[in-house]
Every structure is written in C-alpha cells, then in structure tokens.
C-alpha cells in the first residue's frame, strides 16, 4: 500500500483533519472562528427540543407534556373508596360495595383484634400448624416452638405481612384459627362492616373470604382511632429480637411493604398531601393488588383510601393510583368544608329534602361560639346531618345532627344542629360551659387555590420566547466577533478572501 494511503488511514485521520483545518482557516482568524463555533453550539443547546435535547416534562422532540401520575379516570382497579377519617364521609367511590377478595388487607382487622385482646408484652409460642404455610406464602420465618412477644408479632404482621405471625396471633387470642375468624366476623359487624365474611386471619384465598372497599375503610377507621395501631402501621422498619430458635440479633429485619409511606418525601411528594401514615398492602393471583392507605392533607384533613382489584399487569401503578385518589380526596374535602364564618351565616347552613312534600328544611346551629384568637388557628365547619332523616317529619327545633368545628384536621367542638322551619336563626351566640376556650375560635386567613400564579394558572418565569431570543443573541455575538477579527487582521488594500503573508517579527 502506498505511503500516502497509509497516512490517510484511520490512524492518520486526526492529523490530516488538523492540517486541513489549518489550511482553510488562517492563524489570525482561528480564535474568532472558534468563538463563533462555540456560540452556535450554545445556541443549539439553548433551544428546547433541538439536537436531541428535550425540555423537562416532554418526550423526545415533540414537546408534548407527559403527566407524572395518572388522572382519576385512568385508574385501572375494580373498586376504590376515599373517606374522611374524622367524619366517615365518603368523598370518592367506584364500586365501593362490590364483594371482592381482600388478600392481606385482612390483617387490619387481625391487628385490631389482637391489640384489643392481647397484652403486647405477652410471649406467644408458634405451633406446627401456625408455621405450616402454602408455598410462596409471605412469612417472617417463624419455626415450630418459637417464642416471640405479641408486639413483635404485630410488626411482623403489618410490616412484612407475615402469614405465620397472623396465625400465631390468632391461636394466642382465640385458641385456634377458625375460632379467631368467627371473632373477626363478629367484630366487623359491630363496627358496621356488614358486607364482609372472614375465614382466616391472614387473607389467604378462600372463596368465602370476602369484603368490600367500603368495609375495609370502616375497619381501618376504627383501627386508626387507636394510637398503638397508628404507631404500628407508620413504622417503616423493625428488627425482631433474638428468640429460642433464632439466638442472634438481625435474623428478622422487617421493612414496610407500603412504598407510599417509605418514599413519600421523594417519588410520591405532593403539594396537597402533608404526610402518609400507613396502612396495609395485599395481593393474591385471584384478588389482584389491593392497598389501604392513610394520609393527611395540607389542610389537616386525614383521609383513608382503599384500592382493590388492580390487575397484575398494572400492579406497579397501585402506588400512583393511591396518590391520585388521595389528591382528589384532598380537593373534595376542601370543597365540602365551610369556613368558620359560614357558621353564623344563614345562607351557608345546610338544607334537607329539596324534593320533600313539605319543602326543604333548613338546619341551624343551636348556638354559635364566640371568642377571638391568633390568626393562624384557622377553623372550618363540617356539617354532619343525621342519617335517615325524614324532612317531612321534622318539627321546629328537632335534633338533626351536628356541626363539627375542625382545627388541623381534628374536631375541637361539636355543636348540635336543629330543624329551623321558621328560619329564625340561632338562639344564642355563646357556647355552653365546657366548650372551646376563648382564643381558639377566630378563623385565620386562607390562601385561595392558585394564588401566586398568573391569570393562566402558570407560575411566573421566562416565557417560551426566551430560549429563541437567547439563541439569536449568542449567534449574533459570535458572528460579530468573527467579522471584527477578520476586518482587523486584513491589511489595507487586501481583497477579502486573499491571504496576506505572515508578518515576521525581528528580535
């Protein structure tokens, strides 16, 4: 092969390109040319979607926004319900009374019963039946004859979803799994979960082991009323102590299966939600993926949400579905709450029976609290009429429910509601003895949704014209530098495009 060809091979491509660049661009113009080239590159990068660079929130170069979380109508689940935990009001619902398999969300009731009947310090012993589980069943690794405190079994039940822990708790509380299942059904009916039937404490599949999304939240609401249950389900991890079968610490390090709670400050952060505090996951091949969770909104309202029957090919989205439901519930809770000023305004009082034969009946507070307090102690009112009222049978002054005054998501005062057929207004303005103390009754200023945005609802900042203007400025600057250097370096009388001989400096 000729030497010239060898020099043009891959090994010599770099030097050849360098010689071509030096031949095409005179030494005096190379700096200005490089400045122009750098400006052009920066201009390309500055324009969104050019050169393969896509702006945040876009796919490829189309510029079309991609939502981070699914909208409410895109949730693929058989049923879901969102409830206000304080009042029990249903805020959102789809097929809330459909009979479905709960899987391990069953353990909410198991934990509640264990907390109500067992001492957390009591030591339980695992039987051979309790640790004999189907293949693939979740467990914390208990062995026959192993002794462990009830407290640790509860963490194994709710964090790691241990079916062996559920069985040991059931045997300790009721003497056997079947006896405990009967206690579960009885307690569920006492709490108002009337459409549920339970056959075991773990949620392993049984054709007659069924519940509804509504019933799950009824049970979760009762359980979350206990501080020990709250502490249990809001714990992200727990280390089991040494036992007679596992003598070394670290044999059982448990982690919550609820990703919403574990990653709430990162992937699932929301402006509408302040925190997530539990509760339980559950899944079997026949139930699909289920989740019962709780969260506190930015307004201080505690929500409960149940999602049931998410298909296997969408199971990874159940956390996103729950976040969407909780955000929608937060919006609905804000819509249904009334500022405290509405308590003394007749136009804001609820009315019953718009289609009743005798016409609607207005409900009024029996009395209105008075007092003043710091502006940051904002209060709102939640109207709670009695269920099943017949407006045609309500006489003037008949009890008709309560108005709950909420502060930070907790009811600080409950005022009776009475029928107001004569529409005379409240009978007094001072609360009875034992009401909320003076200094906690003045609502603080509230920030309306969307405050701090422009008329289109967008946050302030540079408009879409800014990248193009920046690109144009960079190109103009680079071109000006290049032209100025060429003009300055050309000798008078030298035509453009003609190289002048280099000046030799004598030293």
PyMOL commands that set and color helices and strands:
alter all, ss='L'
color gray80, all
select helices_A, chain A and resi 3-7+10-24+27-46+72-74+103-117+150-158+163-174+177-191+213-224+227-233+259-262+312-336+340-344+346-348+391-393+466-489
alter helices_A, ss='H'
color red, helices_A
select strands_A, chain A and resi 79-84+90-94+123-125+147-149+237-239+253-255+273-284+288-297+302-310+338-339+351-352+361-365+380-385+399-407+410-419
alter strands_A, ss='S'
color yellow, strands_A
deselect
rebuild
show_as cartoon
